[in-house]
Amino acid sequence: FVAAKTNLNAVRNEIATGGYSLYNLRASYDDKKYRVNFGIENLLNKLYALPQGGAYLGQGNTMSMNGVPWGTAVAGMGRTFYVSANMKF
């Protein structure tokens, strides 16, 4: 759980962000010689803004037809799948 960012510093051009919570799913299988990890981060694919992620400071709508407005909070990572394997020597 992450609380909303409301204490802003005007000198740093900080912007307010809403609070959010993410659900992650992780599992692993461990053998004497091998280990396999797998998981899903941001299971529900929630759109959220990172409180310390900064702001997009591009040219806004002048860059393209669907430009991002100036001062929009940078979004956090979407749903991510991963698998890893380790082998012991």
Rosetta constraint file for C-alpha pairs under 8 A:
AtomPair CA 1 CA 19 HARMONIC 7.55 0.50
AtomPair CA 1 CA 20 HARMONIC 5.97 0.50
AtomPair CA 1 CA 21 HARMONIC 4.38 0.50
AtomPair CA 1 CA 22 HARMONIC 7.07 0.50
AtomPair CA 2 CA 19 HARMONIC 5.30 0.50
AtomPair CA 2 CA 20 HARMONIC 5.34 0.50
AtomPair CA 2 CA 21 HARMONIC 6.13 0.50
AtomPair CA 3 CA 18 HARMONIC 7.14 0.50
AtomPair CA 3 CA 19 HARMONIC 4.35 0.50
AtomPair CA 3 CA 20 HARMONIC 6.75 0.50
AtomPair CA 4 CA 16 HARMONIC 7.45 0.50
AtomPair CA 4 CA 17 HARMONIC 5.61 0.50
AtomPair CA 4 CA 18 HARMONIC 4.34 0.50
AtomPair CA 4 CA 19 HARMONIC 3.89 0.50
AtomPair CA 4 CA 20 HARMONIC 7.57 0.50
AtomPair CA 4 CA 51 HARMONIC 7.63 0.50
AtomPair CA 5 CA 16 HARMONIC 5.30 0.50
AtomPair CA 5 CA 17 HARMONIC 5.14 0.50
AtomPair CA 5 CA 18 HARMONIC 6.45 0.50
AtomPair CA 5 CA 19 HARMONIC 7.26 0.50
AtomPair CA 5 CA 51 HARMONIC 6.05 0.50
AtomPair CA 6 CA 16 HARMONIC 5.46 0.50
AtomPair CA 6 CA 17 HARMONIC 7.24 0.50
AtomPair CA 7 CA 16 HARMONIC 7.83 0.50
AtomPair CA 8 CA 14 HARMONIC 5.57 0.50
AtomPair CA 8 CA 15 HARMONIC 6.56 0.50
AtomPair CA 8 CA 16 HARMONIC 6.89 0.50
AtomPair CA 9 CA 13 HARMONIC 6.42 0.50
AtomPair CA 9 CA 14 HARMONIC 5.60 0.50
AtomPair CA 10 CA 14 HARMONIC 6.23 0.50
AtomPair CA 14 CA 54 HARMONIC 7.04 0.50
AtomPair CA 14 CA 55 HARMONIC 7.66 0.50
AtomPair CA 15 CA 54 HARMONIC 7.73 0.50
AtomPair CA 15 CA 55 HARMONIC 7.26 0.50
AtomPair CA 15 CA 71 HARMONIC 7.55 0.50
AtomPair CA 15 CA 73 HARMONIC 7.02 0.50
AtomPair CA 16 CA 51 HARMONIC 7.58 0.50
AtomPair CA 17 CA 49 HARMONIC 6.10 0.50
AtomPair CA 17 CA 50 HARMONIC 7.24 0.50
AtomPair CA 17 CA 51 HARMONIC 5.82 0.50
AtomPair CA 17 CA 73 HARMONIC 7.25 0.50
AtomPair CA 18 CA 48 HARMONIC 7.66 0.50
AtomPair CA 18 CA 49 HARMONIC 7.14 0.50
AtomPair CA 20 CA 48 HARMONIC 6.65 0.50
AtomPair CA 22 CA 42 HARMONIC 5.45 0.50
AtomPair CA 22 CA 43 HARMONIC 7.37 0.50
AtomPair CA 22 CA 44 HARMONIC 7.63 0.50
AtomPair CA 22 CA 46 HARMONIC 7.20 0.50
AtomPair CA 23 CA 41 HARMONIC 6.95 0.50
AtomPair CA 23 CA 42 HARMONIC 5.38 0.50
AtomPair CA 23 CA 43 HARMONIC 5.46 0.50
AtomPair CA 23 CA 44 HARMONIC 6.92 0.50
AtomPair CA 24 CA 39 HARMONIC 7.47 0.50
AtomPair CA 24 CA 40 HARMONIC 5.77 0.50
AtomPair CA 24 CA 41 HARMONIC 4.55 0.50
AtomPair CA 24 CA 42 HARMONIC 5.43 0.50
AtomPair CA 24 CA 43 HARMONIC 5.56 0.50
AtomPair CA 25 CA 39 HARMONIC 5.31 0.50
AtomPair CA 25 CA 40 HARMONIC 5.13 0.50
AtomPair CA 25 CA 41 HARMONIC 6.44 0.50
AtomPair CA 25 CA 43 HARMONIC 6.91 0.50
AtomPair CA 26 CA 37 HARMONIC 7.52 0.50
AtomPair CA 26 CA 38 HARMONIC 5.94 0.50
AtomPair CA 26 CA 39 HARMONIC 4.13 0.50
AtomPair CA 26 CA 40 HARMONIC 6.46 0.50
AtomPair CA 27 CA 37 HARMONIC 5.97 0.50
AtomPair CA 27 CA 38 HARMONIC 5.60 0.50
AtomPair CA 27 CA 39 HARMONIC 6.11 0.50
AtomPair CA 28 CA 35 HARMONIC 7.07 0.50
AtomPair CA 28 CA 36 HARMONIC 5.48 0.50
AtomPair CA 28 CA 37 HARMONIC 4.25 0.50
AtomPair CA 28 CA 38 HARMONIC 6.16 0.50
AtomPair CA 29 CA 35 HARMONIC 5.66 0.50
AtomPair CA 29 CA 36 HARMONIC 5.21 0.50
AtomPair CA 29 CA 37 HARMONIC 6.55 0.50
AtomPair CA 30 CA 34 HARMONIC 6.13 0.50
AtomPair CA 30 CA 35 HARMONIC 4.44 0.50
AtomPair CA 30 CA 36 HARMONIC 6.57 0.50
AtomPair CA 31 CA 35 HARMONIC 5.99 0.50
AtomPair CA 32 CA 88 HARMONIC 7.99 0.50
AtomPair CA 33 CA 87 HARMONIC 5.73 0.50
AtomPair CA 33 CA 88 HARMONIC 5.10 0.50
AtomPair CA 33 CA 89 HARMONIC 7.46 0.50
AtomPair CA 34 CA 85 HARMONIC 7.21 0.50
AtomPair CA 34 CA 86 HARMONIC 5.68 0.50
AtomPair CA 34 CA 87 HARMONIC 4.61 0.50
AtomPair CA 34 CA 88 HARMONIC 6.28 0.50
AtomPair CA 35 CA 85 HARMONIC 5.68 0.50
AtomPair CA 35 CA 86 HARMONIC 5.11 0.50
AtomPair CA 35 CA 87 HARMONIC 6.52 0.50
AtomPair CA 36 CA 83 HARMONIC 7.26 0.50
AtomPair CA 36 CA 84 HARMONIC 5.74 0.50
AtomPair CA 36 CA 85 HARMONIC 4.44 0.50
AtomPair CA 36 CA 86 HARMONIC 6.46 0.50
AtomPair CA 37 CA 83 HARMONIC 5.60 0.50
AtomPair CA 37 CA 84 HARMONIC 5.16 0.50
AtomPair CA 37 CA 85 HARMONIC 6.34 0.50
AtomPair CA 38 CA 81 HARMONIC 7.65 0.50
AtomPair CA 38 CA 82 HARMONIC 5.53 0.50
AtomPair CA 38 CA 83 HARMONIC 4.28 0.50
AtomPair CA 38 CA 84 HARMONIC 6.41 0.50
AtomPair CA 39 CA 81 HARMONIC 5.91 0.50
AtomPair CA 39 CA 82 HARMONIC 5.54 0.50
AtomPair CA 39 CA 83 HARMONIC 6.73 0.50
AtomPair CA 40 CA 79 HARMONIC 6.91 0.50
AtomPair CA 40 CA 80 HARMONIC 5.56 0.50
AtomPair CA 40 CA 81 HARMONIC 4.60 0.50
AtomPair CA 40 CA 82 HARMONIC 6.52 0.50
AtomPair CA 41 CA 78 HARMONIC 7.96 0.50
AtomPair CA 41 CA 79 HARMONIC 5.70 0.50
AtomPair CA 41 CA 80 HARMONIC 5.10 0.50
AtomPair CA 41 CA 81 HARMONIC 6.55 0.50
AtomPair CA 42 CA 46 HARMONIC 6.56 0.50
AtomPair CA 42 CA 77 HARMONIC 7.74 0.50
AtomPair CA 42 CA 78 HARMONIC 6.30 0.50
AtomPair CA 42 CA 79 HARMONIC 4.81 0.50
AtomPair CA 42 CA 80 HARMONIC 6.74 0.50
AtomPair CA 43 CA 79 HARMONIC 5.88 0.50
AtomPair CA 43 CA 80 HARMONIC 7.85 0.50
AtomPair CA 44 CA 79 HARMONIC 7.12 0.50
AtomPair CA 45 CA 78 HARMONIC 5.37 0.50
AtomPair CA 45 CA 79 HARMONIC 4.74 0.50
AtomPair CA 46 CA 78 HARMONIC 6.81 0.50
AtomPair CA 46 CA 79 HARMONIC 7.78 0.50
AtomPair CA 47 CA 75 HARMONIC 6.92 0.50
AtomPair CA 47 CA 76 HARMONIC 7.07 0.50
AtomPair CA 47 CA 78 HARMONIC 6.95 0.50
AtomPair CA 48 CA 75 HARMONIC 5.66 0.50
AtomPair CA 48 CA 76 HARMONIC 5.66 0.50
AtomPair CA 49 CA 53 HARMONIC 7.34 0.50
AtomPair CA 49 CA 73 HARMONIC 5.81 0.50
AtomPair CA 49 CA 74 HARMONIC 5.77 0.50
AtomPair CA 49 CA 75 HARMONIC 4.42 0.50
AtomPair CA 49 CA 76 HARMONIC 5.49 0.50
AtomPair CA 50 CA 54 HARMONIC 7.54 0.50
AtomPair CA 50 CA 73 HARMONIC 7.39 0.50
AtomPair CA 50 CA 74 HARMONIC 6.58 0.50
AtomPair CA 50 CA 75 HARMONIC 6.27 0.50
AtomPair CA 50 CA 76 HARMONIC 5.66 0.50
AtomPair CA 53 CA 73 HARMONIC 7.30 0.50
AtomPair CA 53 CA 74 HARMONIC 5.85 0.50
AtomPair CA 53 CA 75 HARMONIC 7.78 0.50
AtomPair CA 53 CA 76 HARMONIC 7.94 0.50
AtomPair CA 54 CA 73 HARMONIC 6.21 0.50
AtomPair CA 54 CA 74 HARMONIC 6.05 0.50
AtomPair CA 55 CA 71 HARMONIC 5.29 0.50
AtomPair CA 55 CA 72 HARMONIC 5.40 0.50
AtomPair CA 55 CA 73 HARMONIC 4.41 0.50
AtomPair CA 55 CA 74 HARMONIC 5.31 0.50
AtomPair CA 56 CA 68 HARMONIC 7.65 0.50
AtomPair CA 56 CA 69 HARMONIC 7.89 0.50
AtomPair CA 56 CA 70 HARMONIC 6.22 0.50
AtomPair CA 56 CA 71 HARMONIC 5.39 0.50
AtomPair CA 56 CA 72 HARMONIC 5.33 0.50
AtomPair CA 56 CA 73 HARMONIC 6.17 0.50
AtomPair CA 56 CA 74 HARMONIC 6.02 0.50
AtomPair CA 57 CA 70 HARMONIC 5.14 0.50
AtomPair CA 57 CA 71 HARMONIC 5.49 0.50
AtomPair CA 57 CA 72 HARMONIC 7.53 0.50
AtomPair CA 58 CA 63 HARMONIC 7.95 0.50
AtomPair CA 58 CA 68 HARMONIC 7.55 0.50
AtomPair CA 58 CA 69 HARMONIC 7.67 0.50
AtomPair CA 58 CA 70 HARMONIC 5.92 0.50
AtomPair CA 59 CA 63 HARMONIC 5.91 0.50
AtomPair CA 59 CA 67 HARMONIC 7.99 0.50
AtomPair CA 59 CA 69 HARMONIC 7.55 0.50
AtomPair CA 59 CA 70 HARMONIC 6.44 0.50
AtomPair CA 60 CA 67 HARMONIC 5.37 0.50
AtomPair CA 60 CA 68 HARMONIC 5.17 0.50
AtomPair CA 60 CA 69 HARMONIC 4.23 0.50
AtomPair CA 60 CA 70 HARMONIC 4.96 0.50
AtomPair CA 61 CA 65 HARMONIC 6.37 0.50
AtomPair CA 61 CA 66 HARMONIC 6.54 0.50
AtomPair CA 61 CA 67 HARMONIC 4.37 0.50
AtomPair CA 61 CA 68 HARMONIC 6.31 0.50
AtomPair CA 61 CA 69 HARMONIC 6.18 0.50
AtomPair CA 62 CA 67 HARMONIC 6.94 0.50
AtomPair CA 63 CA 67 HARMONIC 5.79 0.50
AtomPair CA 68 CA 72 HARMONIC 7.07 0.50
